Amino acid sequence: MRTKANKKRSRTQPNAEEKRFLLWLADRPCCECGSDGGVIIDHFGGVMLAHNKEQIGHWAINGYCEACDAIKTQGGHSAYLEHFKHTQAHTWSYTIAEYDPQAKLVPTAKFKAIMDWNK
């Protein structure tokens, strides 16, 4: 007998559009300092982040160099805000504005949820 699929587990993997965005982001410079030495992909609220009943974890990502990533990793959201003077969602909004127009756009509900989350 087969067990029921676990909804949580099935959403830990990105769908095709989310993968395309993640791969595009991985080839870009750091979203904060512009360093071109490779980026660390950061799900800024975690893979399972949901806001306003919208699953946004795989869209809510930024690419940081090691130095910029360390600021958030070691100090959290408040350290990020103090150092960069804006939220991760704000950084994401600038990055997403440069996203490939040929690719499928971020679903409107997910975009709104990320901007409303605003950490």
C-alpha positions in Angstrom: 0.0 0.0 0.0 1.3 3.4 -0.9 1.4 6.2 1.7 0.0 9.7 1.1 2.4 12.3 -0.3 3.7 14.7 2.3 2.8 18.2 1.2 5.7 19.8 3.1 8.3 17.5 1.7 7.1 17.9 -1.9 7.4 21.7 -1.6 11.1 21.6 -0.5 12.1 21.2 -4.1 11.8 24.1 -6.5 9.6 23.9 -9.6 10.8 24.7 -13.1 10.4 28.5 -12.9 12.0 28.6 -9.5 15.0 26.6 -10.7 15.4 28.9 -13.7 15.5 31.9 -11.4 17.9 30.2 -9.0 20.3 29.3 -11.9 20.1 32.8 -13.3 20.9 34.3 -9.8 23.8 31.9 -9.4 25.5 33.4 -12.4 25.3 37.0 -11.2 27.5 39.1 -9.0 26.8 39.7 -5.3 23.5 41.6 -5.0 24.9 43.9 -2.4 28.6 44.7 -3.2 28.7 43.6 -6.8 31.7 41.2 -6.2 32.1 38.8 -9.1 33.7 35.9 -7.3 30.7 33.6 -7.1 27.7 33.9 -4.9 26.0 31.9 -2.1 22.3 31.5 -2.7 20.4 32.5 0.4 16.8 31.7 1.0 16.3 34.8 3.1 13.3 33.3 5.0 14.1 29.7 4.6 13.0 27.2 1.9 9.6 26.7 3.6 8.9 30.5 4.0 5.2 31.3 3.6 3.6 34.7 4.1 -0.1 35.7 3.6 -0.8 32.0 2.9 1.6 32.0 -0.1 4.6 29.7 -0.3 7.5 32.0 -1.3 10.6 30.2 -0.1 12.1 29.4 -3.5 11.4 32.9 -4.9 12.7 34.7 -1.8 16.4 34.3 -2.6 19.4 36.6 -3.0 22.9 35.8 -4.1 25.7 37.1 -1.8 29.4 36.9 -1.8 31.0 35.3 1.3 31.5 38.6 3.1 28.0 39.9 2.6 26.5 36.5 3.4 28.4 36.4 6.7 26.8 39.6 7.9 23.3 38.1 7.8 24.4 34.6 8.8 26.2 35.7 11.9 24.0 38.6 12.9 20.5 37.8 11.5 18.0 40.2 10.0 18.7 43.1 12.3 22.5 43.0 11.5 21.6 42.9 7.8 19.3 45.9 8.2 21.9 47.8 10.3 24.8 47.2 7.9 23.0 47.6 4.5 20.3 50.1 5.6 17.5 48.2 3.8 15.7 44.9 4.0 16.5 41.7 2.1 13.1 42.0 0.4 14.2 45.5 -0.9 17.5 44.0 -2.3 15.4 41.2 -3.9 13.1 43.8 -5.6 16.1 45.4 -7.3 17.4 42.0 -8.4 14.1 40.7 -9.7 13.8 43.9 -11.8 16.8 42.7 -13.7 15.5 39.2 -14.2 15.4 37.9 -17.7 12.3 39.2 -19.4 12.2 36.0 -21.6 11.8 33.9 -18.5 8.4 33.5 -16.8 7.8 36.3 -14.4 7.4 35.9 -10.6 3.8 35.1 -9.9 2.0 38.3 -8.7 0.8 36.7 -5.4 4.4 35.6 -4.6 5.8 39.0 -5.4 3.3 40.8 -3.2 3.9 38.3 -0.3 7.7 38.8 -0.5 7.4 42.6 -0.5 4.8 42.5 2.3 7.1 40.2 4.4 9.7 42.9 4.1 12.5 41.6 6.3 
